Amino acid sequence: MSTLSPQLRIANTAAVCDGPYGAVSRQAQRSGVCRQALYRDAPKVLQAVEGSATQRRLQDLQDEIDRLRAEGATLRHLLQQAVLLDADTWAQFASIAQAEGVSLPVARRLLAPLVAKSLAHEPQHRLRLPSVARLGRLTRAAAVRAAALLEVLDGFSRDRVQQGAGDEIVFGNQPCLMVVEQHSLCWVTGRLVEQRDGVTWAQEFRQLLHLEQLTRDGGTGLRKGLALVNAERQQQNQPMIADQEDHFHTLREGRRALRRMQGRVRRLLERAEDAERRQRQKVQRCGSRQGVAAAVARAWRAAEQAMDAWSRAEQAWTEVTQGLRLVTPEGDLNTRARAEAVIQAALPALVGPEWSKARRVLLCPALLTFLDRVPKQLAAVSAPPEVVEAAVQVEGFRRQPEGLRGEGAHAGALRGVLLAAGLVLTRSGAAGQRVLAEVRAILDGAWRASSLVECLNSVARMQQSRHRRMTQGLLDLKRLYWNCREFRTGHRRKRTPYELLGLKLPTTDWWQLLKQAPEQLRQQLSAPGVAA
């Protein structure tokens, strides 16, 4: 029947369903088939003409199309959220983890949830979690590339360092020399060495050709290395590096001494209270204080003397803390003579073995180096002295606004001084605003503490606390990552250390930078307009 035309099949069906007697035989003879074939084909034709099966088929096809469209939309949505986990992604993840101080086993455990959510249903197609050894090999390869790039970047960045802070950190038994540029927090030096003596430190300082001031702690190697470089510069008629003793460790030693005095006062008070309690118990037993009254008096006298000494030391140390600032509470620029007078006046109250280290540092001339440099820099400002002085007063009150508050005559006089200084700058017009900006930059650059290098030490100590081992390659990887990483908060927000230092890199992505060849990076940095 499949060879018959549709018209003939319809005629055959009409003969079967509604034809007169003998119509089926005549129609079968006309079609060239048997009568049974017409009877078998008639239901099929009726079903086709009715269309219910076709509609069901069409509906099934439409449902299949809708299902495939929904599945396609789901897959496209998943594709938009998909992450390509290839060898380069493994290497980037492991390198960032190591640079942030996360160990490789922990990094592997952090990757496990990503691999567990694989969309592949067949086990042979599912992504396998890389081993710790593989992550270590990928990180080591990245560290080798970082070391090669740092040789190029250091050549451009170290020439821009004018003020730096140096310190030492020890990994196991191996020291590491650390130098940071304070304004940008650029990690300039991070090198593992065998010795941290003056000769080794001098090698680092020789690479900083334009270094003007170094803020350091009391380390012997740091001090000797700076002295060696200054002797060489003096022989070559070059400006010497200003030696600034660190205030961060000095103030910490003072606070530590006060805590020790406080602890001694607390112990003496407890001892006096115990002696008085024993006296009351004896009075209750026998009604006499004989033999204990003198001990109680001595205990309270010792506690009172310790309390007075602690109070005097705390007041003296508060004055020392104020005297070491760049700007006085009255808004004036501090001077070496004034700071030394404050220190000498406070020393009689800072007595005892707990104050020996703090007293030794306070008497060091390098502690007040920053007070010598600021007047020289202000004298070099090209403006009338009265305009510079007015800018200093305005900036000083901005940094020390406490003196302006209150209703007393002194606070009113200071507010009058501020008003007069602001009037001088206003009458100077654009020149006054320029001088104010220059003065602010000079005062902002008066660094007196090496606490910023301690920040980088804490970055390295995260690795030290877990493994107690540091390699030069890992240190290079950390240093490149830090210098290319944008700060999240603060006045350096959304800028990298290299950017703050004035070094314009061809890309801000540290991983893309890590893929560049050293010579290609050197050419890009040497091009006009790239490395400013």
ChimeraX attribute file (.defattr): number of C-alpha atoms within 10 A of each C-alpha:
attribute: neighborCount
match mode: 1-to-1
recipient: residues
	/A:1	13
	/A:2	7
	/A:3	6
	/A:4	12
	/A:5	9
	/A:6	12
	/A:7	9
	/A:8	14
	/A:9	20
	/A:10	17
	/A:11	16
	/A:12	27
	/A:13	23
	/A:14	18
	/A:15	22
	/A:16	22
	/A:17	14
	/A:18	10
	/A:19	14
	/A:20	9
	/A:21	10
	/A:22	10
	/A:23	15
	/A:24	23
	/A:25	18
	/A:26	14
	/A:27	22
	/A:28	18
	/A:29	12
	/A:30	11
	/A:31	17
	/A:32	10
	/A:33	14
	/A:34	13
	/A:35	17
	/A:36	11
	/A:37	12
	/A:38	23
	/A:39	17
	/A:40	12
	/A:41	17
	/A:42	20
	/A:43	14
	/A:44	13
	/A:45	17
	/A:46	14
	/A:47	12
	/A:48	12
	/A:49	12
	/A:50	11
	/A:51	12
	/A:52	11
	/A:53	12
	/A:54	13
	/A:55	11
	/A:56	11
	/A:57	12
	/A:58	12
	/A:59	12
	/A:60	12
	/A:61	12
	/A:62	12
	/A:63	12
	/A:64	12
	/A:65	12
	/A:66	12
	/A:67	12
	/A:68	12
	/A:69	12
	/A:70	12
	/A:71	12
	/A:72	12
	/A:73	12
	/A:74	12
	/A:75	13
	/A:76	12
	/A:77	11
	/A:78	12
	/A:79	11
	/A:80	9
	/A:81	9
	/A:82	11
	/A:83	10
	/A:84	10
	/A:85	15
	/A:86	9
	/A:87	13
	/A:88	12
	/A:89	12
	/A:90	20
	/A:91	22
	/A:92	18
	/A:93	20
	/A:94	29
	/A:95	28
	/A:96	18
	/A:97	19
	/A:98	22
	/A:99	25
	/A:100	17
	/A:101	18
	/A:102	16
	/A:103	18
	/A:104	20
	/A:105	15
	/A:106	12
	/A:107	19
	/A:108	19
	/A:109	12
	/A:110	13
	/A:111	17
	/A:112	13
	/A:113	11
	/A:114	13
	/A:115	15
	/A:116	12
	/A:117	10
	/A:118	13
	/A:119	11
	/A:120	10
	/A:121	8
	/A:122	7
	/A:123	8
	/A:124	8
	/A:125	10
	/A:126	14
	/A:127	16
	/A:128	12
	/A:129	16
	/A:130	14
	/A:131	11
	/A:132	17
	/A:133	11
	/A:134	15
	/A:135	22
	/A:136	18
	/A:137	13
	/A:138	19
	/A:139	26
	/A:140	18
	/A:141	14
	/A:142	22
	/A:143	24
	/A:144	16
	/A:145	20
	/A:146	27
	/A:147	21
	/A:148	15
	/A:149	22
	/A:150	19
	/A:151	12
	/A:152	16
	/A:153	20
	/A:154	16
	/A:155	13
	/A:156	18
	/A:157	20
	/A:158	20
	/A:159	13
	/A:160	17
	/A:161	22
	/A:162	18
	/A:163	21
	/A:164	25
	/A:165	26
	/A:166	25
	/A:167	22
	/A:168	21
	/A:169	18
	/A:170	18
	/A:171	18
	/A:172	11
	/A:173	9
	/A:174	15
	/A:175	16
	/A:176	22
	/A:177	20
	/A:178	22
	/A:179	26
	/A:180	26
	/A:181	25
	/A:182	24
	/A:183	18
	/A:184	18
	/A:185	23
	/A:186	27
	/A:187	25
	/A:188	26
	/A:189	21
	/A:190	22
	/A:191	17
	/A:192	20
	/A:193	15
	/A:194	10
	/A:195	14
	/A:196	21
	/A:197	16
	/A:198	19
	/A:199	16
	/A:200	17
	/A:201	23
	/A:202	20
	/A:203	14
	/A:204	19
	/A:205	22
	/A:206	17
	/A:207	14
	/A:208	20
	/A:209	12
	/A:210	17
	/A:211	21
	/A:212	15
	/A:213	22
	/A:214	28
	/A:215	29
	/A:216	29
	/A:217	23
	/A:218	13
	/A:219	14
	/A:220	11
	/A:221	19
	/A:222	25
	/A:223	18
	/A:224	17
	/A:225	22
	/A:226	25
	/A:227	17
	/A:228	18
	/A:229	21
	/A:230	21
	/A:231	15
	/A:232	14
	/A:233	15
	/A:234	13
	/A:235	9
	/A:236	9
	/A:237	9
	/A:238	11
	/A:239	12
	/A:240	18
	/A:241	21
	/A:242	19
	/A:243	21
	/A:244	24
	/A:245	26
	/A:246	24
	/A:247	24
	/A:248	16
	/A:249	18
	/A:250	22
	/A:251	19
	/A:252	12
	/A:253	19
	/A:254	24
	/A:255	15
	/A:256	15
	/A:257	24
	/A:258	20
	/A:259	15
	/A:260	15
	/A:261	22
	/A:262	18
	/A:263	13
	/A:264	16
	/A:265	21
	/A:266	15
	/A:267	13
	/A:268	21
	/A:269	20
	/A:270	15
	/A:271	17
	/A:272	22
	/A:273	15
	/A:274	14
	/A:275	20
	/A:276	19
	/A:277	13
	/A:278	16
	/A:279	21
	/A:280	15
	/A:281	14
	/A:282	16
	/A:283	14
	/A:284	11
	/A:285	9
	/A:286	9
	/A:287	11
	/A:288	14
	/A:289	16
	/A:290	11
	/A:291	10
	/A:292	17
	/A:293	15
	/A:294	10
	/A:295	14
	/A:296	21
	/A:297	14
	/A:298	14
	/A:299	21
	/A:300	19
	/A:301	15
	/A:302	17
	/A:303	21
	/A:304	16
	/A:305	14
	/A:306	19
	/A:307	19
	/A:308	13
	/A:309	19
	/A:310	23
	/A:311	16
	/A:312	16
	/A:313	23
	/A:314	22
	/A:315	15
	/A:316	20
	/A:317	22
	/A:318	13
	/A:319	16
	/A:320	23
	/A:321	17
	/A:322	15
	/A:323	21
	/A:324	25
	/A:325	18
	/A:326	24
	/A:327	23
	/A:328	20
	/A:329	19
	/A:330	18
	/A:331	24
	/A:332	17
	/A:333	19
	/A:334	21
	/A:335	20
	/A:336	18
	/A:337	11
	/A:338	13
	/A:339	22
	/A:340	19
	/A:341	12
	/A:342	19
	/A:343	21
	/A:344	14
	/A:345	14
	/A:346	21
	/A:347	18
	/A:348	11
	/A:349	18
	/A:350	24
	/A:351	14
	/A:352	10
	/A:353	9
	/A:354	17
	/A:355	20
	/A:356	14
	/A:357	13
	/A:358	21
	/A:359	18
	/A:360	10
	/A:361	20
	/A:362	21
	/A:363	14
	/A:364	12
	/A:365	13
	/A:366	16
	/A:367	23
	/A:368	25
	/A:369	20
	/A:370	25
	/A:371	22
	/A:372	13
	/A:373	14
	/A:374	19
	/A:375	15
	/A:376	10
	/A:377	13
	/A:378	19
	/A:379	12
	/A:380	8
	/A:381	14
	/A:382	11
	/A:383	14
	/A:384	12
	/A:385	12
	/A:386	12
	/A:387	22
	/A:388	23
	/A:389	20
	/A:390	23
	/A:391	25
	/A:392	23
	/A:393	24
	/A:394	24
	/A:395	23
	/A:396	23
	/A:397	22
	/A:398	14
	/A:399	14
	/A:400	16
	/A:401	15
	/A:402	13
	/A:403	17
	/A:404	22
	/A:405	12
	/A:406	10
	/A:407	8
	/A:408	9
	/A:409	9
	/A:410	14
	/A:411	16
	/A:412	15
	/A:413	13
	/A:414	19
	/A:415	17
	/A:416	13
	/A:417	18
	/A:418	22
	/A:419	13
	/A:420	15
	/A:421	21
	/A:422	18
	/A:423	13
	/A:424	18
	/A:425	23
	/A:426	14
	/A:427	11
	/A:428	15
	/A:429	10
	/A:430	11
	/A:431	15
	/A:432	22
	/A:433	15
	/A:434	15
	/A:435	24
	/A:436	22
	/A:437	14
	/A:438	18
	/A:439	22
	/A:440	16
	/A:441	11
	/A:442	17
	/A:443	21
	/A:444	10
	/A:445	15
	/A:446	16
	/A:447	22
	/A:448	24
	/A:449	22
	/A:450	25
	/A:451	20
	/A:452	18
	/A:453	25
	/A:454	18
	/A:455	13
	/A:456	21
	/A:457	18
	/A:458	12
	/A:459	17
	/A:460	22
	/A:461	18
	/A:462	17
	/A:463	21
	/A:464	16
	/A:465	11
	/A:466	11
	/A:467	12
	/A:468	13
	/A:469	14
	/A:470	18
	/A:471	13
	/A:472	16
	/A:473	19
	/A:474	22
	/A:475	23
	/A:476	24
	/A:477	26
	/A:478	25
	/A:479	24
	/A:480	25
	/A:481	22
	/A:482	22
	/A:483	22
	/A:484	21
	/A:485	18
	/A:486	18
	/A:487	15
	/A:488	11
	/A:489	9
	/A:490	7
	/A:491	8
	/A:492	16
	/A:493	10
	/A:494	12
	/A:495	18
	/A:496	22
	/A:497	23
	/A:498	24
	/A:499	19
	/A:500	15
	/A:501	19
	/A:502	15
	/A:503	18
	/A:504	16
	/A:505	19
	/A:506	13
	/A:507	10
	/A:508	16
	/A:509	13
	/A:510	18
	/A:511	19
	/A:512	11
	/A:513	19
	/A:514	22
	/A:515	12
	/A:516	13
	/A:517	12
	/A:518	20
	/A:519	12
	/A:520	10
	/A:521	18
	/A:522	17
	/A:523	11
	/A:524	16
	/A:525	20
	/A:526	13
	/A:527	11
	/A:528	8
	/A:529	9
	/A:530	13
	/A:531	16
	/A:532	12
